[in-house]
Amino acid sequence: MRFLIPLSLALCSLATPATAQETEQSDVAVSETLEQRGEDVVAWLKGEKAASEIFAPGFLAQVPEPQLNAINAQLQAQYGAIEGVEIITPNSSLSGEIVLRFEKALGKGPISLAPDTPHLIGTLLLRSFEPVGEDSVQKISADLAALPGSASAYFGPVDGSDPVFAHNTQEHFAIGSTFKLYVLSALAQSVEAGERNWSDVAPLSVKSFPSGRMQDWPQGAPATLQTYATMMISISDNTATDQLMAVLGREAVESEVTRIGHSAPAKTLPFLTTREMFLMKGGDKERLARFAAADDAEQAEILSTVKDSDATLDELMRTFTGGPTAIDVEWLASMDDLRGLLGTLATFQDDTARKVMAVNTSMSDDERAKWDYVGYKGGSEPGVLNLTWLLQDKAQQWHMLSLSWNNPEEPVDEGALQLISQRILALPR
């Protein structure tokens, strides 16, 4: 399992600042170069130029050409063929904002050039897409249905009234690290009930595996519950998650799952820690098969034998960098279940949990500006992907945008689902 790195629906960036000497060059000459590089991007998207001809070496070191080509395919699969540069608005001699016209959308974001001649592209980051022409609920639903495996999505009020978009909302999907919102909700509930405070200090006593950083912290290091929660949600820290579950107790988190109204709690209980999930999937395959087929009581008994298992990080990573492994052995929820979870998080009187969710919004500045509040959590592993946003509009109404995609046969494509999320978000409300 790994944290879903926020993806700015586009290429990538390697910012390269201009030196004083280059910024004193002729504005006309550099403007012509900037315009030429914009045309070069179009040529690359059309397959008429190689990435190495237009992107700086540092850029390509960060995003190799095969990855760029895969992103190109994603963009044009979602938004149609590239048609050209709509406009470039310079904001310095070597940088500006570019708008690319695709058949179905305008892709917008910064572009900047490396300071050394021949001024290859050092940054290209399409942060938002504005649909042009006709997109529709029906077209997006068809594209979701065409994904290999199974997918679902919801966009609309958290109470379920008058959704803008709803597709396959009752099927249960593995959600990866998005499950950590249940832990956050259990903690917020405990604070609301007066049992704990966000400022309570808990020494670090449990360790899991990456993603995260706290697995490298010294044993016994003191941290507040709010610190653990922030690490858990903002960078999907697995050790922080398991530490909070140790403080709260597994039963309290499971109680929160049922209190919120999960439609099929047996699908996600017993509620695994991240360490248990790693050791279960990366360990004894016979034990994994028994666990998948067992009832809740048998699963709890099997879990009692897992905690003392030993495995190296390298051994576990081989499991989670290959194809999907038992994607039903983790945390499952439907769109309707996630609506209930986000609706709960939206109504806590203390807004600390929502502040934690807002540290990493995985949304462009332009999109964030359309909402009074944006909070986010996502999750992924081979064959599993979930993207979930809690949104509050200008009228103070709470909304959810969430998408899940599972494929037990092969890894799923994060970029493809991110692009669909942009299209859903652009639908009229």
N, C-alpha and C positions, 0 to 999 in steps of 0.2 A: 504494500500500500504506500502511496506517496501523495504528498500534497499537490493539488492542482495549481501549478504556477499560473498567476494571472496572465492571460494571453491577450495582448492588444491586437485583436483581430487583424493581423496583417503580417508584415514582413518582420523586421527587427530593427534595432538601432545600435549603432556604436558611435556615440557623439564624438566629434573631433573638432575642437575649437580652432577658430582661425587665429593666426598670429597677427600682430600689429601690422607687419609688412603687407600681408595679403589683404587686410581690410582696407589698406590705402590704395589698392588697385582700382582701376577704372570701374565704376559701377556698371557702365554699359557692357564692358567685356565680361565681367563676372555674371551679370544678368543673362547675357547670351549663353554663358556656360551652364547656368542653372536651368535655363529653358531647354538647352540641349540635353542635359541629364534627365529632365522630365520626359522628353521624347525617347531617350534611351530606355527608360523604365517601360514605356509602352512597347518598344521594340522587343525588350526582353520578355515581357508578358505574352507577346505574340509569337515568341520563339524565333525571332529574327536576329537576336544578339545573345551571346553567352553572358552569364552573370559576371564572369571574370573581366569582361570588357568594360563594365560600368560600375561595379561595386569595389570599394577599397579592400585591400587584403585583410585589414583588421575586421571589417564587416564580415567577410567570408570565413574568417577564422571562427567567428562567433556563430554564424549561420551558414554552414556549408551549402554548396550548390544543390546537392540532392534535396536538402531540406527546403531550400528556396523554391525548387521546382514543385515540391509537394504542396507548399503554400499557394503557389500560383494555381495549381490544379483545384485546390479548395476554393479559392476566390472565384474562379471562373465557373466552377460547378454551381456555386450558390448565387452568383450575381451576373452570370452570363459573360459573353466575350468582352474583352477590353476594347474600347472604342477610341480612346485617346485622352489627352490631357485637357481637362475642362479649364483650369486656370492654375497658375502659380503666383502666389502673392509673396514677394520677397520681404523678409524682415531684417536682413543684413546682406552683406555682399556675398556670403556663401551659404545662406540658408533661407528658408521660406516655408510657406504652407502650400501643399500641392493637393489638388482635387483631380482624381482620375475618374473618368466616366466609363463605367461598365454598362452592359446592356440593361441591367436591372437596378443599378445603384450608383451613387457617387461615393467614392472612397476618399476620405479626407484625413490629412495628418501632416506632420513635419517632414521636411527633407533638408539635408545639409550635405555639403561637400567637404572632402578632405582638403586641408590647406595647401598641400603640395600638388604641383602640376602632375598629372592633367586634371586634378580636381574630381576624382572619382567619388561616388556616393558613400558617405560615412554613416548617414542616418536615413532611414525610410521607414516610417511607422504610421500605417493607416489605422487611426484610432476609432473612427466611426464610419458608418455606412448609412447613407440616406437613400431609401428606395426611390427609384424613378419608374415611371410606367406602372403597371398593375402587379402588385403582389397580393396575396389573399390567404385567408385561413385555409382554404382548400388546397392551395399550392404548397403551403408550408406543411400541412398534414400529410400530403402525398410524399413530400421529401423526407419527412420523419419515418413514414411507413416504409420507404425504400431503403433505409439504412439497414445494413446487415445485422441480424439479431432483432432486438425489440427496443422501442423508445417510447417515451411519454413526455408530456409538457403541459404546463399550466401558466397562464398569465391572467391575472385579474385580482379582485378583492380577496383578502384572506378568508372572508366569510363564505366564499363560493358563489356569491350572487353576481349575475351578469358577467361571466368571464369573457375576456377579450379572445382568449385562445385556450382550448382544452382538448387534449389528445391522450386517450388511453390513461385516464387519471386514476383508475381503480386497481390497475395491475401493480404488483409489488416488485420493486427493483432493488438490487444491491446499490447502495448509495456511497460506499467508500467513506471518506473522512467527513462527509456531511453529517454522519451520525453524531459528531461531536457537539452539534447543536442540542441534542438531547441531554448531554452532560451539562452544557451551559444552562439549559432550562432547569435541570435538577438543582444546580447550584443557586440560580436566581430564586427558585422556589424556597430553598432552605434559608436564604437571606430574607426573603419576604416574610417567612414564618418566624423570624427572629432567632433562628437556631445558630446562625453564623453571620459574620460580617465579611465584606469584600476585603477588608484590611487584615483579617486574621492571617497569621503566619503559620505555615506548615513546612517543616524541614523536608527536604527532598529525600524520599525513602525508597522509591521504586524507579526502575529504569526500563525503558523500552528501546526500540530501534528507530532509526530515522524513518520518516522525515522529522526535522526539528533540530534543536541544539542542546536541549536540557539534558539529553543522555550523556553529554560530556561534562556537565556540571559536577562538582564534588558532592559525594554523598553527604547528606545532612545540611546542604546549603539552604538557608532560610529564604522563603519567598512568600508573598501574600497570595491569597486565593485569586485576587484580581490579576496578579502577574501570571499565574498558571493559566487562567482563563484566556488572557490576552495572547499568550504564546500558543495555546491550543487552537484558537480560531484564526489568528492573523497569519501564522506560519505553519499551522497544522502540526504542532509539536506533539508527537506521540507520547513522550515521557510526561509532559505536562498533563495530557489527557488521563493517563493511567494514575498519576498522582492525585488528580481531582477525584477519580473514581475510588481511590483508596481512602481519601478523606470522607467522601460522601457515603461510601458503601455501595456495592453493586445493587443491593435491594432498593436503595433510594432512587437510583437511576431507572431501574426497571419499574418502580412505582410511578415515576414521572411518565414513562412511556405509556403505561396503561391509563394514568390520570388524564393525559392529553387526549386519549381516545384512539390509539393505534388500532386500525381495523383488523389486524391479524397478529397480535403480539407473539404468538407461538413461532412466527416466522423469524423473529429477531431476538427472542429470548431463549436461553440465558444471554444476557447482554455482555458481549465479549470485551475484554480490554484489548488494546492494540497488541500488546505482547502476546496474549493468548492467540489472537488471530494469526500473527506471524508464525508462532511455533506450531500451531495446528496445521497451517497450510504448507509450511516449509519443513515439517517433520515427517513422522511416520504416516505413510499413505494409507495403511490399513486402518490406523486410528482415525484418520480424516474421514474415510469412507463410513466407519461406524458412527462417527459423530453426525455426519450428514443425514444418516438414516434413523437416528435415535430420537426419542421423545425428550421433553424438557428435563425430566428427572435423570434419564440416562446421560444426556448431554452434560448436565451439571456434574455427574460422577466422573465423566471422562475429563472434564476441565480440571478437576482436582488433581489429575495426574500430569497435566500439561505444564503447570506453573514451575515445576522443578526440572523441566526438560532443558537440555543444553544444545545450543546451536550457535555457530559463528555467523557474523553479519554476512560474510561472503556466501555461506551456504544459503542463507535466507534470500539474499539478493538474486541468486540464480533462479529462485522460484518466482520472484516478482519482476524480473526483467524479461521473462520469456512470455509464453502465451498465457491465457486465462487459466486459473487454478481454482476449482470449486467456488465459483463466484456466489453460490448460494450460502456459503459458510461465512457469514459476516453480518452486516446490519441491513435490513430490508425495510423499505417503506414505499407507499404509493404517493402519488401527487396529493391525494386527499389527506393522507397522513401528514405530509409535510406542510400542508395548509394549516392543519391543526397545531402543529409545532410552531410555525411562525406566528400564527394568531396568538398563541400563548406568550411567546417572546415579545410580541408587540404590546401586550397589556400589562406587563409587570409595572408597578408604580415606580420602582427604582429603575432608572434607565441605564444602569451600568452594563448590563448584558448587551443592550443595543449599541452602546458606545464601543464595546469590545468588537462587535460584528462590523462596525464601521471603520476599523483601523485599516483593513485591506478590502476595498470594495470591488476590485476586479472590473472596474467600469471606467470608461473614458471621462475626462473632465466635462466634455460637452453633454454626455448622457447624464452624469451626476447632477448637472445644473438644472435638469428638468424635474428633479425631485427634491423634496425637503429633507429626506433621509434616504440613505442607501446603506444596507448591511449585506454581507456576503459570506457564504461558506461553500466550498466545493470539495469534491473528492474523486479520486481515480486510482485505479490499478489496472493491469491488463484485463481487458474485457468489461471494465466498469467505469462509468463516468457520470457524475452528477454536478450540476451547476445550480445554485439556489441563491436568490436575492430577496431580501425583505425591503420593501419600498414604501415610502409615505409620500403621497402627492401633496400638491399645494393646498388642497382642501382638507388635509390631515387624515385622509382615508388610507388605510394600510392595504398594500398589495403584495402579491408574490409572483415572481418569475422564476420558474424552476424547470429544468430539463434533466431527464435520466436516459441513459443508453446502456444497455447490457448486451454483450455478445459472448457466450461461453466458448466460442470456437476460435476467436482471434481478437487481438487488441482493437480498441475503438479509437477513432480519430478526434482528438480534443478540438482541433481547429474547425472541423466540420460542424460540431455541435455549437461551438462559440458563434460561428457565422449564422446558424439558424436562430440562436438566441437574439442576435441583433435584428434579424428580420421580424421576429415576434414582437420585440420591444418597439419596433417602428410601426406596428399596426395601429390604426386609429382606435382611440378609447372613447 
